[in-house]
């Protein structure tokens, strides 16, 4: 590993973390909601 290639690793992380987290939350939140609603519907049957 050559650490000299990444002198600003913290700034790099701050740049791509929101770009990764926002779509991930946008996908996971509805998926979890659908699973919970699906379990509620199957439980009430």
C-alpha positions in Angstrom: 0.0 0.0 0.0 1.3 3.4 -1.0 -0.2 6.0 1.3 1.2 8.9 -0.6 -1.4 8.4 -3.3 -4.2 9.5 -0.8 -3.0 12.6 1.0 -6.5 13.8 1.8 -8.2 10.6 2.8 -10.6 12.3 5.2 -11.8 14.8 2.6 -12.1 12.0 0.1 -14.3 10.1 2.5 -16.4 13.1 3.2 -16.9 13.5 -0.6 -18.1 10.0 -1.4 -19.8 9.0 1.9 -22.9 11.2 1.3 -23.0 10.0 -2.4 -23.1 6.4 -1.1 -25.3 6.9 1.9 -28.2 8.9 0.3 -29.0 6.3 -2.4 -28.5 3.5 0.1 -31.0 5.1 2.5 -33.3 5.8 -0.4 -33.3 2.1 -1.4 -33.2 0.6 2.1 -36.0 2.7 3.7 -38.7 1.7 1.3 -37.5 -1.9 1.3 -37.7 -2.1 5.1 -41.1 -0.4 5.0 -42.4 -2.9 2.4 -41.1 -5.9 4.4 -42.8 -4.6 7.6 -46.1 -3.9 5.8 -45.9 -7.3 4.2 -45.4 -9.0 7.5 -48.2 -7.0 9.1 -50.6 -8.0 6.2 -49.6 -11.7 6.5 -49.9 -11.6 10.3 -53.4 -10.1 10.1 -54.6 -12.8 7.6 
